[in-house]
């Protein structure tokens, strides 16, 4: 029987899989994983990410074995490895899921040429987004490729429906006797194993529970870090243990429940908006690959952010003297995840209070995040920094103290992550932090620092510089 190689990357599942469906159209699927230098570098950057990825790969291999196949692993240059594998397995071509960040898209083009020059068919598939970029761009009437503003994109996105690729009867995996290298292990990336449940079944369980309970309060939960009712699907989406299509379809089905309250349906709609924003950033990177390192807004490409600041290390360590910023950074360093509201505040502090380049922040957080979506990371950081797709006249500069009072009024989130403040009455530490270090006699040698800067003064100075740049551009 004819066969076709499928190369897994950030799509580590067998259900609702656009890439596998495309490969299955040409014959039995020869499932393959290539650990190349780029993947190795990204996994080595974050030990928790490496551990999660390796667990997801093991779950994928187990799922393939249940279907009479197994994952064939190779290490090295993808082009050579896939050509040799296709020849050895008698495959007529190779399929894989598209990357969206600039480096990945460049790699895809070279790989496609490499495969085709060897006389093999190369099939590149959109699996990561719920709605592929071409489907939304078909409704785009502006110049250039794709949408650059989110509001019109969202209107188009809501009119489209995600495809389903559940085709178990049409999908056959090859029972190959080809030799495989060992499955990736955290140790090869300088990491240790963690007890992550990176299985598709766990991701599906998270989604079910979210839609049954926490998703009905998401509109509030997305802004209240102490009451964390977010979906916690980011790592699963980034490594494809669940498809964005399946998530969106499940939300749309849940919204049809006639017994939902108006507020509950509104919360689910708000969650859908976050899924649309994810697709928006993917299509933005797809059509504008240079934004990996350059601002999307051309007029901001000459605007200068600093590469360093006396308080940069304090921001990295979560010791700025601004409790909400510090709590978020410490949560990230401890868990590999940060609440979305706090991410915005901490990122704003770096870009506007410190005036430091957004790429410094992006790369710093890459050392800790489990999720691994360069296109989403770049899109979000540029949005916050006022140089990307957010078309507001001026950047949104978050006041970290106001944000804390509004979204962590009890101080529960801060006290959960900032040990120096855990046993201090909030009224005392919030007042004292504006003037001096907080001394804690019960915790020898541990004091909470005074603020590293005056937020109001730095925000005004940044806005003055921003206005001057716009006036001259």
VMD Tcl script that draws the C-alpha trace (Angstrom):
set ca {
  {0.00 0.00 0.00}
  {1.21 3.55 -0.73}
  {2.57 5.51 2.22}
  {3.19 9.15 3.11}
  {5.43 10.61 5.81}
  {3.91 12.91 8.39}
  {6.33 15.03 10.43}
  {4.99 15.93 13.87}
  {6.09 19.18 15.49}
  {3.67 21.32 17.55}
  {0.73 19.01 16.78}
  {1.29 16.06 19.11}
  {-2.02 14.20 18.85}
  {-3.91 11.96 16.43}
  {-7.43 13.40 16.82}
  {-8.93 16.24 14.74}
  {-5.64 16.67 12.92}
  {-5.52 18.61 9.64}
  {-2.01 17.39 8.83}
  {-2.77 13.71 9.34}
  {-5.94 14.06 7.27}
  {-3.89 15.56 4.42}
  {-1.26 12.81 4.63}
  {-3.91 10.07 4.80}
  {-5.21 11.14 1.39}
  {-1.99 9.71 -0.13}
  {-1.82 6.40 1.74}
  {-0.72 4.92 5.04}
  {0.86 7.45 7.36}
  {4.48 7.01 8.43}
  {4.57 9.06 11.68}
  {7.85 10.88 12.24}
  {9.44 13.29 14.70}
  {12.61 15.24 13.85}
  {14.60 16.84 16.68}
  {16.60 19.50 14.81}
  {18.84 22.26 16.12}
  {16.03 24.85 16.22}
  {13.73 22.63 18.26}
  {16.57 21.61 20.56}
  {17.44 25.27 21.23}
  {13.86 26.25 22.06}
  {13.39 23.32 24.42}
  {16.77 23.82 26.08}
  {15.78 27.43 26.78}
  {12.99 26.42 29.20}
  {13.37 23.26 31.32}
  {9.64 23.01 32.07}
  {8.85 23.39 28.37}
  {11.25 20.54 27.56}
  {9.65 18.32 30.20}
  {6.11 19.04 28.96}
  {7.12 18.43 25.35}
  {8.79 15.10 26.13}
  {5.72 13.92 28.01}
  {3.49 14.92 25.09}
  {5.73 13.00 22.67}
  {5.55 9.90 24.86}
  {1.75 10.17 24.89}
  {1.73 10.49 21.10}
  {3.92 7.41 20.68}
  {1.60 5.46 23.00}
  {-1.43 6.52 20.94}
  {0.28 5.41 17.74}
  {1.21 2.05 19.26}
  {-2.44 1.51 20.15}
  {-3.09 1.87 16.42}
  {-0.47 -0.64 15.40}
  {2.23 1.89 14.58}
  {4.90 3.89 16.43}
  {6.72 7.19 16.24}
  {9.94 7.12 14.20}
  {12.42 9.60 15.68}
  {15.37 11.18 13.94}
  {17.83 13.84 15.06}
  {19.54 16.26 12.72}
  {18.75 18.26 9.59}
  {15.05 17.75 8.71}
  {15.50 17.79 4.93}
  {18.01 14.96 4.84}
  {16.25 12.94 7.52}
  {12.84 13.17 5.84}
  {14.21 12.38 2.37}
  {15.99 9.30 3.64}
  {12.98 8.20 5.66}
  {10.62 8.61 2.71}
  {12.89 6.53 0.48}
  {13.38 3.83 3.10}
  {9.65 3.61 3.77}
  {8.58 3.80 0.13}
  {6.66 7.01 0.79}
  {5.65 9.33 -2.03}
  {5.96 12.53 -0.01}
  {6.00 14.40 3.29}
  {3.34 16.47 5.06}
  {3.74 18.75 8.07}
  {1.99 21.59 9.86}
  {2.99 25.16 9.05}
  {5.02 27.33 11.39}
  {3.98 30.96 11.80}
  {6.95 32.85 13.20}
  {9.51 34.21 10.76}
  {12.23 31.66 11.44}
  {9.83 28.74 11.22}
  {8.19 29.99 8.03}
  {11.63 30.44 6.44}
  {12.52 26.88 7.45}
  {9.25 25.58 5.96}
  {10.03 27.15 2.57}
  {13.49 25.60 2.47}
  {12.17 22.24 3.58}
  {9.47 22.32 0.91}
  {12.08 22.99 -1.79}
  {14.33 20.29 -0.37}
  {11.55 17.68 -0.46}
  {10.32 18.61 -3.92}
  {13.82 18.65 -5.41}
  {14.12 15.04 -4.28}
  {11.09 14.16 -6.43}
  {8.74 13.88 -3.47}
  {5.45 15.62 -2.82}
  {5.56 18.28 -0.07}
  {2.29 19.17 1.67}
  {2.18 22.10 4.10}
  {-0.97 22.23 6.24}
  {-2.53 24.77 8.61}
  {-3.23 22.89 11.83}
  {-2.48 25.39 14.64}
  {-5.24 28.00 14.11}
  {-8.94 27.34 14.44}
  {-9.45 29.29 11.20}
  {-6.57 29.21 8.67}
  {-5.12 32.56 7.52}
  {-6.31 32.12 3.94}
  {-9.93 31.77 5.04}
  {-10.01 35.07 6.92}
  {-7.88 36.87 4.33}
  {-10.39 35.87 1.61}
  {-12.77 38.42 3.13}
  {-10.07 41.07 3.52}
  {-10.47 44.02 1.17}
  {-7.43 46.06 2.18}
  {-3.96 46.15 0.64}
  {-1.32 43.61 1.53}
  {-1.90 40.21 3.06}
  {-4.26 39.61 5.94}
  {-5.66 41.84 8.66}
  {-3.52 44.25 10.66}
  {-6.33 45.38 13.00}
  {-8.12 42.99 15.33}
  {-11.67 44.41 15.33}
  {-12.41 43.79 11.62}
  {-10.57 40.47 11.83}
  {-12.79 39.39 14.73}
  {-15.93 40.26 12.76}
  {-14.76 38.04 9.88}
  {-13.55 35.26 12.19}
  {-16.93 35.02 13.89}
  {-18.61 34.38 10.55}
  {-16.46 31.33 9.81}
  {-16.73 27.84 11.25}
  {-13.77 25.59 12.09}
  {-13.44 22.46 10.00}
  {-13.44 19.02 11.58}
  {-10.80 16.43 10.68}
  {-12.18 13.48 12.60}
  {-11.74 10.76 9.97}
  {-10.74 7.57 11.84}
  {-11.98 5.20 9.11}
  {-9.93 6.95 6.43}
  {-6.71 7.12 8.46}
  {-4.21 4.28 8.50}
  {-0.84 4.34 10.23}
  {1.98 2.27 8.79}
  {3.28 -0.65 10.84}
  {6.86 0.05 9.78}
  {9.94 -1.94 10.76}
  {12.20 1.09 10.21}
  {14.62 1.72 13.05}
  {13.91 4.68 15.33}
  {16.14 6.69 17.59}
  {15.10 7.05 21.23}
  {12.19 9.30 22.12}
  {13.35 12.72 23.33}
  {14.02 12.92 27.06}
  {14.26 16.08 29.20}
  {17.88 15.31 30.09}
  {19.05 15.88 26.50}
  {17.78 19.45 26.81}
  {19.42 20.03 30.17}
  {16.10 19.59 32.01}
  {14.63 17.21 34.56}
  {11.33 15.41 34.22}
  {8.21 16.96 35.75}
  {4.92 15.31 36.60}
  {3.05 17.09 33.82}
  {0.00 15.45 32.33}
  {0.59 16.36 28.70}
  {-1.84 13.86 27.23}
  {-4.67 14.77 24.85}
  {-7.13 13.16 27.24}
  {-6.05 15.54 30.00}
  {-6.39 18.52 27.66}
  {-9.90 17.38 26.73}
  {-10.74 17.00 30.41}
  {-9.52 20.52 31.14}
  {-11.71 21.83 28.35}
  {-14.79 19.92 29.55}
  {-14.40 21.15 33.12}
  {-13.74 24.69 31.94}
  {-16.89 24.77 29.83}
  {-18.98 23.22 32.57}
  {-17.82 25.52 35.36}
  {-15.05 28.13 35.14}
  {-15.71 29.15 31.55}
  {-19.08 30.48 32.61}
  {-17.23 33.07 34.73}
  {-14.32 33.68 32.37}
  {-15.13 37.33 31.70}
  {-14.32 38.06 35.35}
  {-11.68 35.35 35.88}
  {-9.54 36.66 33.04}
  {-8.98 39.82 35.09}
  {-8.81 38.48 38.66}
  {-5.53 36.64 39.21}
  {-6.38 35.44 42.72}
  {-9.51 33.68 41.43}
  {-7.82 31.72 38.67}
  {-10.55 30.21 36.52}
  {-8.76 30.46 33.20}
  {-8.67 27.40 30.94}
  {-4.96 26.54 31.40}
  {-4.94 25.18 27.86}
  {-2.08 27.35 26.58}
  {0.63 24.65 26.79}
  {-1.71 22.05 25.30}
  {-2.59 24.35 22.42}
  {1.02 25.29 21.81}
  {2.11 21.65 21.47}
  {-1.09 20.57 19.79}
  {-2.28 17.98 22.30}
  {-5.67 19.53 21.60}
  {-6.67 21.44 18.48}
  {-7.85 25.03 18.52}
  {-10.66 23.88 16.23}
  {-11.92 21.41 18.83}
  {-11.83 24.11 21.51}
  {-13.79 26.61 19.43}
  {-16.37 24.02 18.33}
  {-16.88 22.92 21.94}
  {-17.41 26.51 23.09}
  {-19.91 27.17 20.31}
  {-21.80 23.99 21.25}
  {-21.84 24.99 24.92}
  {-23.22 28.40 24.02}
  {-26.27 26.75 22.49}
  {-27.40 25.55 25.92}
  {-30.78 27.28 26.38}
  {-30.39 27.26 30.17}
  {-27.29 29.45 30.24}
  {-27.61 32.84 31.88}
  {-26.90 35.93 29.80}
  {-23.72 36.55 31.83}
  {-22.53 32.98 31.31}
  {-23.03 33.14 27.57}
  {-21.20 36.47 27.52}
  {-18.26 34.87 29.35}
  {-18.04 32.10 26.79}
  {-18.17 34.70 24.02}
  {-15.30 36.53 25.72}
  {-13.28 33.31 25.78}
  {-13.98 32.87 22.07}
  {-12.55 36.34 21.57}
  {-9.29 35.16 23.14}
  {-9.21 32.21 20.72}
  {-9.81 34.63 17.84}
  {-6.96 36.84 19.09}
  {-4.71 33.77 19.03}
  {-5.64 33.14 15.39}
  {-5.19 36.84 14.64}
  {-1.59 36.83 15.81}
  {-0.87 33.64 13.87}
  {-2.21 35.13 10.62}
  {-0.35 38.36 11.35}
  {2.93 36.47 11.59}
  {2.02 34.41 8.51}
  {1.60 37.49 6.33}
  {4.25 39.64 8.05}
  {7.16 37.31 8.90}
  {9.62 40.17 9.42}
  {7.77 41.19 12.59}
  {9.70 38.51 14.46}
  {12.17 41.27 15.30}
  {10.79 44.41 13.65}
  {7.71 46.37 14.75}
  {4.59 45.80 12.67}
  {4.03 49.56 12.59}
  {6.56 50.92 10.10}
  {6.57 54.36 11.72}
  {7.75 52.78 15.00}
  {10.77 51.04 13.51}
  {12.96 54.04 14.22}
  {11.64 54.52 17.75}
  {14.36 53.64 20.25}
  {13.79 51.46 23.28}
  {16.62 50.95 25.74}
  {18.51 47.66 25.85}
  {19.22 47.95 29.55}
  {18.12 49.80 32.69}
  {19.43 49.93 36.28}
  {16.20 48.21 37.42}
  {16.09 45.57 34.68}
  {17.46 42.84 36.92}
  {14.90 43.78 39.56}
  {12.15 43.30 36.97}
  {13.62 39.94 35.99}
  {13.74 38.80 39.60}
  {10.39 40.19 40.73}
  {11.86 42.73 43.14}
  {10.72 46.04 41.64}
  {8.78 47.15 44.72}
  {5.53 47.04 42.73}
  {3.71 44.06 44.26}
  {1.55 43.01 41.29}
  {4.47 43.10 38.87}
  {6.66 41.14 41.27}
  {3.96 38.57 42.01}
  {3.49 37.87 38.32}
  {7.18 37.43 37.61}
  {7.58 35.14 40.59}
  {4.56 33.08 39.54}
  {6.13 32.66 36.11}
  {9.49 31.61 37.49}
  {7.88 29.15 39.89}
  {5.31 27.56 37.58}
  {6.04 28.36 33.93}
  {2.80 30.34 33.62}
  {1.54 33.81 34.52}
  {-2.04 35.05 34.77}
  {-2.97 36.94 31.56}
  {-3.97 40.18 33.30}
  {-0.69 40.27 35.21}
  {1.29 39.52 32.06}
  {-0.04 42.73 30.54}
  {0.88 44.76 33.63}
  {4.38 43.29 33.97}
  {5.08 43.71 30.25}
  {3.81 47.29 30.32}
  {6.11 48.04 33.25}
  {9.14 46.83 31.30}
  {8.32 48.71 28.09}
  {7.05 52.00 29.50}
  {8.29 52.41 33.09}
  {11.75 51.07 32.31}
  {11.61 51.99 28.62}
  {13.27 48.66 27.78}
  {12.97 46.94 24.41}
  {10.05 44.50 24.21}
  {12.37 41.82 22.78}
  {14.30 41.79 26.06}
  {11.09 40.90 27.88}
  {9.98 38.36 25.31}
  {13.31 36.54 25.44}
  {13.46 36.67 29.23}
  {10.06 35.04 29.65}
  {11.01 32.41 27.07}
  {13.34 30.99 29.73}
  {10.39 30.09 31.95}
  {7.22 29.67 29.91}
  {5.98 26.15 29.21}
  {4.01 27.31 26.19}
  {6.04 27.70 23.02}
  {4.39 29.94 20.45}
  {6.91 32.48 19.10}
  {4.33 34.13 16.82}
  {1.88 34.61 19.70}
  {4.60 35.83 22.03}
  {5.81 38.41 19.51}
  {2.27 39.53 18.67}
  {1.32 40.02 22.31}
  {4.55 41.83 23.22}
  {4.26 44.19 20.25}
  {0.62 44.85 21.12}
  {1.57 45.83 24.68}
  {4.56 47.91 23.51}
  {2.35 50.01 21.21}
  {4.28 49.06 18.07}
  {2.14 46.19 16.78}
  {-1.45 45.56 15.83}
  {-3.06 47.64 18.58}
  {-4.12 50.70 16.60}
  {-4.78 52.98 19.58}
  {-3.38 56.47 19.17}
  {-1.18 56.02 22.23}
  {0.04 52.89 24.02}
  {-1.92 51.62 26.98}
  {0.34 52.22 29.96}
  {-0.86 50.27 32.98}
  {-0.42 51.81 36.42}
  {0.75 48.79 38.46}
  {-0.66 50.14 41.73}
  {-4.05 50.96 40.25}
  {-4.18 47.57 38.56}
  {-3.42 45.84 41.86}
  {-6.12 47.73 43.72}
  {-8.65 47.01 40.97}
  {-7.94 43.36 40.24}
  {-6.34 42.09 43.46}
  {-8.17 44.22 46.03}
  {-7.75 41.70 48.85}
  {-4.05 41.24 48.08}
  {-4.55 37.46 47.91}
  {-2.66 37.02 44.65}
  {0.26 39.19 45.73}
  {0.50 37.48 49.09}
  {0.43 34.08 47.37}
  {3.57 34.84 45.38}
  {5.44 37.53 47.31}
  {6.54 35.78 50.49}
  {7.77 39.01 52.08}
  {4.18 40.30 52.10}
  {2.39 37.06 52.94}
  {1.97 37.84 56.64}
  {1.74 41.59 56.41}
  {-1.65 43.34 56.50}
  {-2.32 44.74 53.06}
  {-2.99 48.25 54.33}
  {0.43 48.35 55.92}
  {2.46 47.04 53.02}
  {0.63 48.95 50.33}
  {1.16 52.22 52.17}
  {4.71 51.51 53.22}
  {5.88 50.34 49.81}
  {5.51 53.83 48.44}
  {8.12 55.18 50.82}
  {10.53 52.65 52.22}
  {11.49 49.03 52.40}
  {9.19 46.88 54.47}
  {11.03 45.22 57.34}
  {9.74 41.85 58.40}
  {11.15 40.80 61.78}
  {9.60 37.33 61.46}
  {11.57 36.66 58.28}
  {15.21 37.33 59.06}
  {17.06 39.09 56.28}
  {13.99 39.36 54.05}
  {12.64 42.79 53.22}
  {10.39 43.91 50.45}
  {12.09 46.63 48.38}
  {10.86 50.14 47.85}
  {9.72 50.97 44.31}
  {12.59 51.20 41.88}
  {11.07 54.26 40.18}
  {8.25 56.77 40.15}
  {5.62 55.31 37.82}
  {3.80 58.57 37.09}
  {6.99 60.40 36.18}
  {8.32 57.60 33.95}
  {4.97 57.12 32.20}
  {4.74 60.84 31.38}
  {8.33 60.87 30.12}
  {7.68 57.91 27.84}
  {4.48 59.43 26.45}
  {6.29 62.69 25.73}
  {8.93 60.80 23.78}
  {6.26 58.74 21.99}
  {4.33 61.88 20.97}
  {7.49 63.56 19.74}
  {8.33 60.54 17.59}
  {4.86 60.45 16.07}
  {4.96 64.18 15.39}
  {8.21 63.79 13.52}
  {7.29 60.69 11.56}
}
mol new
graphics top color blue
foreach p $ca { graphics top sphere $p radius 0.5 }
foreach p [lrange $ca 0 end-1] q [lrange $ca 1 end] { graphics top cylinder $p $q radius 0.2 }
display resetview
